[in-house]
Amino acid sequence: MNIKYDLHNIHAYDAPYNDKNLFIERAQGVYMYDKNNTPYLDAISSWWSTSFGHANPKISQAIVNQAQKLPHVMFAGLTHEPALKLTESLINLLGDNFDQYFYSDSGSVAVEVALKIAVQYQVVQGKKERRKFLALANGYHGDTWKTMMVSEPDGYLHQVFSDKNTSGTYFLPVPEKLDFNSHVLNPDGSFTSLSDEEFYNSPFGQKLVKYLAEHEHEIAALICEPMIQGAGGFYFYDLRYINKAIELCHAHDILVIFDEIATGFGRTSKDFAFETISNSPDIITLGKVLTGGHIGLGVTGFSKNIAQVIKDNPPYAFLHGPTFMGNPIATAAARAAVDFYWQHYSHKNPKAQAIQDIFYPSYANLKAKLKELKREDIKNIRYLGPIFCLEFKQTLNKKEVQDYFIEHNIWLRPFGNILYIMPPYIITQEQLTTLCERIYDFVANTNSSTNQKVVSQDNFV
């Protein structure tokens, strides 16, 4: 195949007419292979999605079987087995917090659906001014129009398209950084309690109280990425502050949305971040790992209370219906992926392997070795679940970093000043050790900020 045809393709966060992309012909397990059959270890699970490995046999077979039987029917007036089985698996995994599930074709659309549900919930009850949102600064919720409006007001991803002053969103400061040495996380992965004094004296708590006092009549919901801000630089924050915020929001009949597209399925200290706190959000969004990265699908789950309000008030239906919602192939793939997660990694399954046991020994060793280098340009080293994050004081040159790792058969994609990995859960200890060693070698053999190979204004994800 002539690679020059790639000149006519627009790739994510890239300029037109770029034909410098790595050509991948196939992928299996943790590796992707080019036309010369050269393997590249996918260290970021293809934007955090292929956690169960590329071409996972169970997920792939579910897709093949469903494609031969029922590739697609409209999910309006019709239903089918793959969607029903996926819903059953999600209810078994998520518990009783969410009673209704809406299947769309991407994570961004799942968030759009969540925002629309929140507005409709308010408006049909006569609160017609409640069309705005509370969100965390530095957040990311997708690339569609409204998801941009509740994302990173001062960031680089959406600065061309959004303006925090006209977005219809009130942005809150991000809660306090998660201090892993403070014992706020119990041994079972749940958070301890937060005192009222700590909450109300914090910038987050004070700003939230101010917004509720001044704008309660305008706000439909609070939305956040719980515990981990992904594209915002893998900032790990103390979710106890959001736990308190849920109480305040519910007291004002303001809904809470947890965008767990990046945090769900074992990325935090539980299966889902909402399980680490005592108060539950009203709406949750899932994607990425939902299908093991094999096909696009997003899901929006919401509570029985919201469902009843929509059902009992005109127009007596939720007004959204994408063509490929509930697609049988996608829901069959997701059912296989969710069941695979349950069998192998779920915190609720005593026979499953703890994700921390897979990654933490290697990550702890890598962190210790990197700290021994005493590099002044390294701002922070942190890890949680399968995520390892190396934060520099200066912006990284994405191309130079990627070229280095491609030469060593590793695919990763730094952004801003962050070099991170999030490998597939199926990675072997030998593969993980090799990956960590290569990261150490890169840092050990790269000079500080005077070396232009690690400094650039190119900070797209």
C-alpha positions in Angstrom: 0.0 0.0 0.0 1.3 3.4 -0.9 1.9 5.4 2.3 1.7 8.7 0.4 -2.1 8.3 0.5 -1.7 9.1 4.2 -1.2 12.7 3.0 -5.0 12.8 2.5 -5.8 11.6 6.0 -6.2 13.9 9.0 -4.8 12.3 12.1 -5.6 13.3 15.7 -4.1 16.7 16.7 -2.0 16.8 13.6 -1.6 19.1 10.6 -2.8 18.2 7.1 -0.5 16.6 4.6 1.6 14.7 7.2 2.9 11.3 5.9 5.4 10.7 8.7 3.1 8.3 10.6 4.2 4.8 11.6 2.4 2.3 9.4 0.9 -0.6 11.4 -0.4 -3.7 9.6 -1.5 -5.8 12.5 -1.5 -6.0 16.3 -1.6 -8.8 18.8 -1.3 -8.7 22.6 0.9 -5.8 23.8 2.6 -5.4 20.4 1.8 -3.6 17.1 3.6 -4.7 13.9 4.7 -2.7 10.9 4.9 -3.9 7.3 8.4 -5.4 8.0 6.9 -7.3 11.0 8.8 -5.1 13.4 7.1 -5.2 16.9 6.4 -2.1 18.9 5.2 -2.4 22.5 2.1 -0.3 22.9 3.0 1.4 26.1 -0.1 3.6 26.3 -2.7 1.0 25.2 -3.6 3.0 22.1 -4.8 6.0 24.0 -5.7 4.0 27.1 -8.2 1.6 25.5 -6.6 -1.7 24.6 -6.0 -2.8 28.2 -6.8 -6.4 27.5 -4.4 -6.6 24.6 -4.8 -6.0 20.9 -6.9 -8.6 19.0 -8.0 -10.2 22.3 -9.3 -13.6 21.3 -12.5 -13.4 23.3 -13.4 -9.9 22.2 -12.4 -10.5 18.6 -14.4 -13.7 18.4 -17.4 -12.0 19.8 -17.2 -9.4 17.1 -16.9 -12.0 14.3 -19.8 -14.0 15.6 -22.0 -11.0 15.9 -21.1 -9.6 12.5 -22.2 -12.9 10.9 -25.5 -12.9 12.7 -26.7 -9.3 13.2 -24.3 -6.4 12.4 -26.8 -3.6 13.0 -30.4 -2.6 13.6 -31.8 0.7 14.8 -32.1 0.8 18.6 -35.5 2.4 18.5 -38.5 0.2 18.8 -36.1 -2.8 18.4 -33.8 -4.5 20.9 -31.3 -7.3 20.7 -29.4 -9.8 22.8 -25.9 -8.2 22.8 -27.3 -5.0 24.3 -29.3 -6.9 26.9 -26.3 -9.1 27.9 -24.0 -6.0 28.1 -26.5 -4.3 30.4 -26.6 -7.4 32.6 -22.8 -7.5 32.9 -22.6 -3.7 33.7 -25.3 -3.9 36.4 -23.4 -6.9 37.9 -20.2 -4.9 37.9 -21.4 -1.4 38.8 -24.1 -2.4 41.3 -27.3 -0.6 41.9 -26.0 2.9 41.6 -27.1 3.2 38.0 -30.4 1.9 36.7 -30.5 3.0 33.1 -27.9 2.7 30.3 -27.7 4.6 27.1 -25.3 3.2 24.4 -23.7 5.7 22.0 -20.8 5.4 19.6 -18.0 7.2 21.4 -16.9 8.5 24.8 -17.4 12.1 23.7 -21.0 11.4 22.8 -21.5 9.6 26.0 -20.6 12.8 27.8 -22.8 14.8 25.5 -25.6 12.5 26.5 -24.9 12.9 30.2 -25.0 16.7 29.9 -28.3 16.5 28.0 -29.8 14.2 30.5 -28.9 16.6 33.3 -30.4 19.6 31.5 -33.6 17.7 30.6 -33.9 16.5 34.2 -33.9 20.1 35.4 -36.0 21.7 32.6 -38.9 19.2 32.7 -39.3 20.0 36.4 -39.8 23.6 35.6 -36.2 24.8 36.3 -35.7 26.1 32.9 -32.7 28.3 33.7 -30.7 25.3 34.9 -28.7 24.8 31.7 -25.1 25.5 32.9 -22.5 23.3 34.6 -19.9 23.2 37.2 -16.6 21.6 36.1 -13.0 21.3 37.2 -10.4 23.5 35.7 -7.8 21.6 33.6 -10.3 18.8 32.8 -11.0 17.0 29.6 -14.3 15.5 28.6 -14.1 15.0 24.8 -13.8 16.9 21.5 -17.4 17.5 20.6 -18.9 20.9 21.0 -20.5 20.8 24.5 -17.8 18.5 25.9 -15.3 21.2 25.0 -17.3 23.8 26.8 -16.9 21.8 30.1 -13.2 21.1 29.5 -9.9 22.9 30.2 -10.8 26.6 29.9 -7.2 27.7 29.6 -5.7 24.6 28.0 -4.3 24.2 24.6 -6.6 21.4 23.2 -9.7 23.6 22.7 -8.4 27.1 23.0 -9.4 27.9 19.4 -13.0 26.8 19.9 -14.0 27.6 23.5 -14.1 30.6 25.8 -14.6 30.1 29.5 -16.5 33.3 29.7 -19.2 32.2 27.2 -19.0 28.4 27.7 -22.0 28.2 30.1 -19.7 26.5 32.7 -18.4 27.7 36.0 -14.9 26.3 36.6 -13.8 25.2 40.0 -10.1 24.8 41.1 -9.0 21.2 41.1 -9.1 19.7 44.7 -5.9 19.1 46.6 -3.3 16.8 45.2 -3.6 13.2 46.3 -0.9 12.6 48.9 0.0 8.9 48.9 1.9 9.3 52.1 -1.0 10.8 54.1 -3.0 7.5 54.5 -6.2 9.0 53.1 -6.7 5.8 51.2 -7.7 2.8 53.3 -6.1 -0.6 52.6 -9.2 -1.6 50.6 -8.8 1.3 48.3 -11.5 3.5 49.7 -11.0 7.0 51.0 -11.1 8.0 54.6 -13.4 10.9 55.7 -12.6 14.6 55.2 -13.4 17.1 57.9 -15.7 20.0 57.2 -12.9 22.3 58.2 -10.6 20.9 55.6 -13.2 21.1 52.9 -14.5 24.6 53.6 -11.0 26.1 54.0 -9.9 24.7 50.7 -9.9 26.8 47.5 -12.2 24.2 45.9 -14.7 24.2 48.8 -14.8 28.0 49.0 -15.3 28.4 45.3 -18.0 25.8 45.2 -19.9 27.4 48.0 -19.7 30.7 46.3 -21.0 29.4 43.0 -23.9 27.6 44.7 -24.9 30.7 46.5 -24.7 32.9 43.4 -25.7 30.6 40.6 -27.7 27.7 42.0 -30.7 28.6 39.8 -28.5 28.2 36.7 -26.7 25.0 37.3 -27.9 21.6 36.1 -24.9 19.5 37.2 -21.3 19.2 38.3 -19.1 17.1 36.0 -15.6 15.8 36.8 -13.0 13.2 35.9 -12.9 11.5 39.3 -9.5 11.1 41.0 -7.4 11.4 37.8 -7.4 14.1 35.2 -6.2 12.3 32.1 -5.4 14.7 29.3 -5.0 17.4 31.9 -1.6 15.9 32.8 -2.5 12.9 34.9 -3.1 15.0 37.9 -4.1 12.7 40.8 -6.3 14.5 43.3 -8.0 13.8 46.6 -11.5 12.6 45.8 -12.8 13.3 49.3 -13.4 16.9 48.2 -15.7 15.7 45.5 -17.4 13.4 48.0 -18.3 16.5 50.0 -19.3 18.3 46.9 -21.8 15.6 46.1 -23.6 16.3 49.4 -23.8 20.0 48.7 -24.9 19.6 45.1 -27.6 17.1 46.1 -28.9 19.5 48.8 -29.5 22.0 45.9 -30.9 19.3 43.5 -27.8 19.7 41.3 -26.8 16.4 39.6 -23.3 15.0 39.7 -21.6 13.4 36.6 -18.5 11.2 36.9 -16.7 10.9 33.6 -15.0 7.6 34.1 -14.1 7.0 30.5 -10.4 7.2 31.5 -10.6 6.2 35.1 -13.0 3.2 34.9 -12.1 -0.5 34.9 -9.3 -0.5 37.4 -7.4 2.7 36.7 -7.8 3.8 40.3 -7.7 1.9 43.6 -11.1 0.3 42.8 -12.9 -0.9 39.7 -14.4 2.6 39.4 -13.4 5.8 41.1 -16.9 6.4 42.4 -16.5 3.2 44.5 -13.7 4.8 46.6 -16.1 7.4 48.3 -19.3 7.1 50.2 -21.6 9.3 48.1 -22.5 8.3 44.6 -22.8 10.4 41.4 -26.1 10.5 39.6 -24.6 9.9 36.1 -21.5 8.0 34.9 -19.9 7.8 31.5 -17.7 4.9 30.3 -15.7 4.2 27.1 -12.2 3.2 26.0 -11.7 0.0 28.0 -15.4 -0.7 27.7 -14.7 -2.7 24.5 -11.1 -3.4 25.1 -10.3 -0.8 22.4 -11.6 -3.1 19.7 -14.5 -0.9 18.5 -16.0 2.5 19.4 -18.7 2.5 22.1 -19.7 4.8 24.9 -22.2 4.3 27.7 -24.0 6.7 29.9 -25.5 5.2 33.1 -27.9 7.1 35.3 -30.0 6.7 38.4 -33.5 5.5 38.8 -34.5 8.9 40.1 -33.4 10.7 36.9 -35.1 8.0 34.8 -38.4 8.4 36.7 -38.4 12.2 36.2 -37.8 11.9 32.5 -40.5 9.2 32.2 -43.1 11.2 34.2 -42.7 14.6 32.4 -43.3 15.8 28.9 -41.9 14.9 26.4 -41.9 11.6 28.3 -38.7 10.4 26.6 -35.0 11.3 26.5 -34.4 13.3 23.3 -31.3 11.8 21.9 -30.9 9.0 19.3 -27.6 8.5 17.4 -27.9 6.1 14.4 -25.5 3.6 15.7 -26.5 3.6 19.3 -26.7 0.1 20.8 -24.9 -1.3 17.8 -24.9 -5.2 18.1 -21.3 -5.6 17.2 -20.1 -3.0 19.6 -22.3 -4.1 22.5 -21.2 -7.8 21.9 -17.6 -6.7 22.0 -18.2 -4.7 25.2 -20.0 -7.6 26.9 -16.9 -9.8 26.1 -14.6 -7.1 27.4 -16.5 -6.4 30.6 -16.7 -10.1 31.3 -12.9 -10.4 30.6 -12.3 -7.7 33.1 -14.5 -9.3 35.7 -12.8 -12.6 35.3 -9.2 -11.4 35.4 -9.0 -8.0 37.1 -12.1 -6.9 39.0 -11.6 -6.0 42.7 -14.9 -7.7 43.3 -13.7 -11.1 42.1 -11.6 -12.8 44.7 -10.1 -15.0 42.0 -8.9 -12.1 39.9 -5.4 -10.6 39.9 -5.0 -7.2 41.5 -3.8 -4.7 38.9 -1.5 -3.1 41.6 0.2 -6.5 41.9 1.0 -6.4 38.2 2.4 -2.9 38.0 3.5 -1.6 41.4 6.7 -3.6 42.0 8.1 -2.5 38.7 6.8 1.1 39.1 8.2 1.4 42.6 11.6 0.2 41.4 11.6 2.6 38.4 10.7 5.5 40.6 13.4 4.7 43.1 16.0 4.5 40.3 14.9 7.7 38.7 15.0 9.6 42.0 18.6 8.4 42.4 19.5 10.4 39.3 18.7 13.6 41.2 17.5 15.3 38.1 16.5 18.9 38.9 14.3 19.1 35.8 12.0 16.3 37.0 9.1 17.8 38.9 7.2 14.7 40.0 7.1 11.0 39.7 3.8 9.2 40.5 1.8 6.1 39.7 -1.6 4.8 40.3 -3.2 1.6 39.0 -1.5 0.9 35.6 -0.4 4.5 35.1 3.1 5.7 35.6 3.7 9.4 35.1 7.0 11.3 34.9 6.5 15.0 35.0 9.2 17.4 33.8 9.6 21.0 34.6 9.8 21.9 30.9 7.8 20.9 27.8 8.9 17.8 26.1 9.7 17.5 22.4 7.1 14.9 21.4 8.9 13.9 18.2 12.3 13.5 19.7 11.0 11.5 22.6 8.9 9.3 20.3 11.8 8.8 17.9 13.9 7.5 20.7 11.4 5.0 21.8 10.5 3.9 18.3 14.2 3.1 17.8 13.8 0.8 20.8 10.5 -0.8 19.6 8.3 1.1 22.0 5.3 3.2 21.1 4.3 6.0 23.5 3.1 9.6 23.1 4.1 12.2 25.6 2.2 15.4 25.9 3.2 18.7 27.4 5.7 18.1 30.1 4.4 14.6 30.8 6.0 11.3 29.9 3.6 8.5 30.9 2.9 4.9 30.3 -0.3 2.9 30.7 0.5 -0.5 29.3 -2.1 -3.3 28.7 -3.0 -5.2 31.8 -1.9 -8.4 30.0 1.7 -7.3 29.9 4.2 -9.9 31.2 6.7 -9.0 34.0 9.5 -9.5 31.5 7.9 -7.0 29.1 7.2 -4.5 31.8 10.7 -4.7 33.2 12.1 -4.1 29.7 9.8 -1.1 29.3 10.7 0.4 32.6 14.4 -0.1 31.9 14.1 1.7 28.6 12.4 4.7 30.3 15.2 4.8 32.9 17.8 4.7 30.1 16.1 7.5 28.3 16.1 9.7 31.3 19.5 8.8 32.5 21.0 9.5 29.1 19.1 12.8 28.4 20.6 16.0 29.7 18.5 18.6 31.6 16.6 21.5 30.1 19.6 22.6 28.1 19.2 19.7 25.8 16.9 20.8 23.1 15.9 17.2 22.4 13.5 17.3 25.3 12.3 20.9 24.9 9.6 22.0 22.5 6.4 23.9 22.1 4.8 20.8 20.6 2.5 19.8 23.4 -0.5 18.2 21.7 -1.6 14.9 23.1 
